[in-house]
Amino acid sequence: MNNPYDINRLTDQLFRREAGRMVAVLTRIFGTENLQLSEDVVQETFINAIQAWSLKGVPDNPSAWLFRAARNKAIDLLRRNKFSQQIDFSDPERALLQSEYTLTAMVEKYWQETAIGDDLLRMMYACCHPEITEENQITLILKTLCGFSTSEIAKAFVTSPDTISKRLYRTKEFFRNSRIQPGFPPADQLQTRTHAVLRTIYLIFNEGYNATHANEVIRKDLISQAMYLCNILCTNLPTPMPEVFAAMALMYFHAARIDSRIDDSGNIMLLWEQDRSKWNQQMIREGNNFLNKAAFGDSITSYHIEAAIAYEHCQAATFADTNWKHILRYYNMLVAIHPTPIVLLNRIMVIFKLYGAEDALAQIEAADCRKEWEHYHLYHSLMGDIYAATDKALAISFYQRAADLTQSAAEKRLLQRKMDNL
């Protein structure tokens, strides 16, 4: 008999990997208006798996076992609801699901591996419908396609489980009332809608890479799920676009360095302190491959430029070898196409590295976004760094303001370390 702990851990890993694919297929069968029903089937399937595998052992192909069990549950539900109003059999997609002669063959067709990838991709577009707010898009993707519980999502974004439940309820009501169907947008909307999907995925990645709302600085579960979703965009037609490949490259370059960003005590290690032998060279090579794939088409996106900046850091053997002039050139390009307050602030950080405090302060004085920066802890942290050599009292006041603004315990410890060093 298998160790129950091992089985629970295995099913948890499988749930992260397979729940979204199962929900996508079941939603195509039952309709998006029955999204909750699809999630219930998946949940019940995993509960049954834990019970069965604890008694009989884990099957050779656990994913196939799960898909077969979910498929059989779907057939049972279709039979029980053949004459009810819950499932809309008038939809041409489901007409053959009402007949006993064609039911099993049709459901079997939905569970073919090639169809599952397409269904998941279609579901991603449905979750990022233009009429759904960004926060609800993220919540829905994490819940339905990444297998996160309501409490896990609440923890990741520092809100209450009740708030997350309300977001999910409102979004599912929108699906139900609007009868949103998973599918690819028209060709003339594909690029815009793909950009929206990619933005949502990258927001999930960013929260994992530099968690703003949790005690952990790095959430590997969020990073893994974001890269998994982006890879689906990379490998399934019609979405392999330069922007998608560039975003995948950027994620690989960042993910390659996560093991060096935190020490054994959970403290943040600044770039110059990091042990570069811990950087994952295979992931850096993968990132480079994706960046090469992104080099086609007639436009350069912010993902291209950010990936190029991340590449410069990855290819520097030591901190002293960092080519800050190249990085500044890329930031100048990024400011030209994506002049957000954060991008502008990061550019000034590079100017500080290259040319010192006086030039950095001149750039800050000339900036139009100082009001926005006042609410951003990294601005005050940078100001502390700028004044650290000339006015320690002023530097400490900036560091303290930064500590007051961040919710991250690790960030607070880093800022306290900077103050102690002064």
N, C-alpha and C positions, 0 to 999 in steps of 0.2 A: 504494500500500500504506500502511496506517495505521501510525503510530508505535507500536511494541510497548509503550512506556511508557504511552502514552495508552490503549491497549486494556486493559492491566493495571489502570490506574486506573479506567477505566470499568467493567470487570467487578467490581472490588472494591466500587464504589459500588452496582452492581446487586445484588451478593451481599448487602450489608447490607439492601437494600430488598426484594428478592424471595425470598431464601432461606427465610425463615420461611413465606411464603405457599406456596412450593413444597413444603416439608416437611409443612405442614398438610394439603395435598391428598393427597400421597403416603401420609401416615400413615392417612388415611381409606381409601385404596385397599388398603394392605397390612396395616393394623392397627397399634396402638401397640406390640404385641409385636415388630414389625419396624421400630421407630423408627430403628435404625442403618442398615437397608437404605434407608430413605427419605433419610437424610442422605447415604449413599453415592451415590445416584442424583443428588442435587443437586450434590454435589461433582464427579462425573464430567461432568455437564452443563456446568458452568462451565469445567472444563478443556478440554472439546471446543470451547466457545465461543471461548476464547482462541486455540486452534489454528486454528479455521475463520476467525475474524475477522481474524487476522493475515495470512491468505492472500487472503481474498476481500473484506475490508472489513467494517465494522460494518453490520448490516442497518438499515433504516429504523425498525423497531420491535424493538429488542433484547429487550425483555421478552417479546414474543409469540414470538420465536425460541426463547428459553429455555424457555418453557412448552410449546411444541410439541415441543422436543427431549426434555424430561422426560416428557411424555405418551407419546411413542413408546418411550422406554426402559421406562416402566411397562408398556406393552402387551407388549413383548418379555419382560419378566420374568414377567408373568402367564402368558403362553403356555408359558414354560420350566418354570414351577412348577405347571402345571395339575394334575399328579398327585402332587405332593410334599406334605409335611406342613408346609412352612414357612408357607404362607399358608392361613388358615382360610376355605375357601370355603363352609363350612356356615353361616357368619354370613349372615343374610338380606341384609345390606348388600352382600355380595359374591357372592351366588348367581348373578347375571347376568354376573359377570366370568369365569366358567368356560366359558361357551358362546361359541364362535367367532361365532355369529350376533349376539350382543348385546354382546360384549366392547368393540369399538371405540366404539360409540354410548354405552355406559355410562361409559367412561373420558373421552370427550369431554364428557359432562355434568358430570363432576366439575371440569373445568377452566373452566367458565363463570365469568365475573367475579363475578357475584352469589353464587355458591356458595363462591368462594375466601375472601371476607371472613368468611362464617359459619364456614368450616372453621378459619380462623386464630383466631377468637374461641373456638371450642370447644376448640382446642388450648391456648389460654391457661388455660382452666379446668382442663384435664387436668394441665398443668405445675404448677398451684397446688393440686393435690389435698391435702385436709387431712392425709393420712398422710405427705406429703413435707415434710421439714424446710425452714425458710425459706431457709437457705443453698443447699440443693439446688434449691429452686424457682428462685432467682435464677440459679444456674449453668445449669439446664436451659433457661430462657427465653433467656438470652444465647447459648447454644450452638445451640439448635434454631430459635428464632424470630427471632434478631437476627444470625445469621451470624458470631458471634465465634468465633475459634479458641480452643483450649484454652490456649495460651500467652497470648493477649490477656486471657482471663478471669483467669488466674493473676496477670498483671501488675496488673490493675485491683484485685484484692483481696489483693495481696501474699501469695501462697502459691505453692506449686510446681505446675507443670503436672501432675506425678504425682498430687497431691492432687485437682486438678480432674478428672483422668481417673477417679480412684476414685469421686468423687461422681457423675459421669455414669454410670459402670458400675452403681453401686448403684441409681440412680434408674431406669435402663433395665431392670434386673433386676426392680424393683418393678412397672414397667409390664408386663413380659413375664409375670410370675407372677400378677399380679392382673388381667391383661387389662383394664386401665383404658381405657375408651372415651372419646374426645373428645366432649363434649356439654355442654349447658346443665344446670345443676342443677335440681332441682324448684323450683317457684315459691316454696315456703316457705323454701328455702335460698338463693335467688338473691341476696338482698341481702348475706347473710353471706359467701358465696363470692366475690361481686364485690368486697367490701371486702378480702378476702385477696389477690385478683388485683391490685387497685389498690395495696395496701400494697407488694407486690413490685415493681410498676412504679415506685412512688415511691422505693423504696430504690435502684433502679438510677439514677433521676434524681438523687437526692441524692449518690450516689457520683460522678456526672459533674459536678455543680454545685460540689461541694466535696470533691474526691478526698482521702480519708483515707489511702490506701494507695499513692499514686504520687507521682512527682516533680512531675507536672503538677498544678496546682491545679484546673484545669477540664478535663474530658474531654468534648469536644463530641460524640464518637461515642456515649457513654452517654446524654447528654441527648437527642440526636436520636432514639435508639431508644426511650427511655422515652416521649417525646412521641408518637412514631408508634404505639406500643402503646396509649397512653391514648386517642388519637384513634379507634382502632378501637372502643374501648368507647363513645365518644361518638356514633359514627355507625352502629352496628349494633344492631338489636333483639336481645334485650330489655334491653340494658344502659345506655341513656342515662338515668342517674339523677342527682339533684341532686349527690350526692357525687362522681360521675365528672366532671361539668361543673366543680365547684369545684376538683378536683385539676388539671384541665386549665388552668383560669384561673391557679392558683398556679404551675404550670410555665411558663406564658407570661410572667407577671410576673417570675419569676426569670431566665428565659432572655433576656429583653429587656435585661438589665443586664450580661451576661457580658463584653462587649467592653470595659467600663470597669473591670473588677475586677482586671485584671493589666496592668502597664505593659510597655513594650517589652523590659525586661530580665527579665520573668517574676516581678516582685515584686508582692505583694498590695497593692492600693490599698483603703484603708479607705473606708467609705461617704462620709465628709466630704471625702475626697480625690478622689473619682471625677469624671471629666469626663462630666457628664450629657448632653452633646450626642451622646455615643456610645450612649446608650440607644435601643433600637429602638422607635420610637413605634408602628409598625404592630403589633408584637408586644404592646405594652401595650394597644392598642385591641382586639386579639383576646382578650387576657386579660379585658378588661372585658366583652366580648360573652359569653364563657363564664361569667363571674361572674353576669351577668344571667340567663343560662339556668339557673344553679344555684338561682335564687331561687324555687323552688316546693317543694311538699311540706311536711311538718309537723315536720322535724327540721333542726337545724344541726349540721354535723359539724366536726371539727378542720380539714378542708380548707377549709371556708367561712371560718373565722376566720383561718387562716393566709393565705388569699388576700386577705382584707380588710386584713391587716397589710401584705402585700407591695404592695397597691394604694396604701396610704397613702404608702409610700416612693416608688412610681413617679409619683404625681401631684404630689409636692413639687418645685417648680422648682429649689430649692436645698436644701442640707442644713439651713440655718437655717429654712426653711419647713416642715420636717417637723413634723407634728402629733403630738407624743409623747403628749399626753393621750389622743387617740383610740387610739393604739397601745396604751397601757397599759390602756385600757378593753377592747380586744380580748384582750389577754393575760389579764386577769381572767376573761373568758369562757372562754378556752382552758384556764386552770388548773381551772376548774370542771368541765369535761368531759374533760380529758386532762392530768391533773397529773403529767407525767413530770418527772424531774430536769432534763432539758434545757429544757423549757418553763418551769419555775420559775426556772432560771438566766437565761433570756432575759428573763423579766419583771423580774428584779432589774437587769439591764443597762439596761432602760428607766427604772426608778426612779432609777438612778444618773444617767442623762441628765437626768431631770426635777428631781430633788430633792437630788442630791449624795451624797457619800460616806457621811455619817452615816446617812441613811435606808437606803442600800443595805446597809451593814454590819449594821444592825438586822434587816433582812430575812434576811440570811445567818445571823445568830445564831439566829434563830427557826426556821430551816428544818430539816426532818427528814431531808434527803437529803445532808448534808454528806459522809458516808462515800462515797456514789456520786460526788459532785463531786471528791473527792480524786484520782480516777483520770481526770478529764476535763481536758484541757489548757486549755479555754476558761474554766474556773473560775479556774485560777491566773492566766491572762491578765487576767481581770476584776479579781482581787484586786490584781494589779500596777497596773492602771489606777487603782483606788481609792486606793492608797497612793502613787502617783507624785508627788502634790503635797505630801505631808506626811512621808513616810519613804522616801527613795530607796533606801536599802540593803535595806529590806524589800520594796519594789517589785521590785528587781532579783532578789531571791531567788525571788519568785513567778514572774517572767518566765522565769527559768532553769528552774524546775520545769516550767513549761508547755512550754518547748523540749525538755526531756527526755522529755515524754510524747507529743509529736506525731511522726509519721513523715514529715510533709510538709516537704520542703526549703524551700518557699516560706513556710510558717508559721514555721519556724525563723528564716528571714531577717527576717521581720516582727518577731518577738520580739527579735531582736538589734538591730534598728533602734530599737525602743522603749527597750532598755537603753542604747544609744549616746546617745539623746536625753537620757537622765537624766544 
